[in-house]
Amino acid sequence: MKHKQIFNHMSPYKPGKQIEEVKKELGLDRIVKLASNENPFGYSKKVDQVVKDSANHFEIYPDGYATVLREVISSDLQVDLDQLVFGCGSDEVIDIICRVYLEKGTNTIMATPTFPQYKHNALIQGADIKEIPLLNGYHDLQGMLDAIDTDTRIIWLCSPNNPTGCIINQPSLERFLEAVPEDVLVVMDEAYYEYIDRDDAPDSLSYLNQYPNFIVLRTFSKAYGLAGLRVGFGVCDLSVANVLNIARGPFNTTKLAQFAATEAYRDQDFIQHTVGETNKNKQTFIAFLDEMELDYFDSETNFVLVKLPVSGDALFDYLLSKGFIIRSGEALGMPNSVRITIGEKADMDTMQAHIRTFLAEHEKEDM
Ligand SMILES: *Cc1c(COP(=O)(O)O)cnc(C)c1O
């Protein structure tokens, strides 16, 4: 069979290590996963009850319009009901966007390193990729503008950026949107929106009226703690939503996921708790990194990308042997670094002690 040529040069997504797999390999009872930026505090307690109550009539298709979830979010964000497009995670919204706007002969612009799904899905559609290196973890917005040509269809902004955690501030976003041609779609992926704690962060949704070529992506997988249920959404102009909905599968979010996401969205106290605890633990972790004289990128997220005097793989292997799964920078396009999700306080304390030992051993080897 003859699949598209491009598949000869691509490989399937390689997920981080699974907890059960590591437990078996190492014979450890408890594994702490700080690799995928999931919420260590779980999710709203109210979700379990709703899921239990709604776990019936699986023979019936879900509501393809996600009416209740749509109403709750649109009224909170003060956008039209039809400005929302839901996906099986924001991953699927990214895929839908690529299917609608990209084909052979077009190109798309993104930072590097950034979230890999933009490039992955764009390649499948046959588009050319223009990757603009980050500047100290931040998007090089002028470099991205300079890369635009008549075949450019989409520009991806990841803010805060995965894997660095750096945001695009309000004046920069404003200047950027003003400069981008109106027939080029600007995607702003705000998967970590809830964690942002900066006065100069943009109110991204406020630009939707002025710029119909702008779309904002949000997800229930990170601060809301529902990564396992797969719900994300885009907020955009009605004209964009209309075409995205043509490409969207009719029943792409499940009934359980819709119920859970609705309840999770209503419980903003839980989000406040999550963000408060995360920021506290992040401050402690950053103070530890300062003490260890390790450099790191500015992060407005629940993870920190730490620069190392050794390969990321070395610290990854060491911490894995102690029961901590983190993400090596080598796999993320950032050699000699690791990306660590901020976890619960006790786990962070234990992990910091392991890192301290690791660095001391490394220094001895160097002498
Ligand atoms: C985790 C993540 C996503 C994917 O979220 P899902 O909604 O789980 O598909 C999208 N973008 C970025 C930058 C992420 O880090």
The ligand as an ORCA input file, in Angstrom:
! r2SCAN-3c Opt
* xyz 0 1
  C      -0.331     19.523     27.093
  C      -0.387     20.494     25.975
  C      -1.402     20.442     25.016
  C      -2.278     19.249     24.838
  O      -3.351     19.282     25.562
  P      -4.541     18.237     25.371
  O      -5.700     19.145     25.555
  O      -4.353     17.229     26.429
  O      -4.498     17.647     24.004
  C      -1.457     21.427     24.040
  N      -0.533     22.394     24.010
  C       0.466     22.460     24.898
  C       1.456     23.536     24.797
  C       0.574     21.503     25.902
  O       1.613     21.540     26.745
*
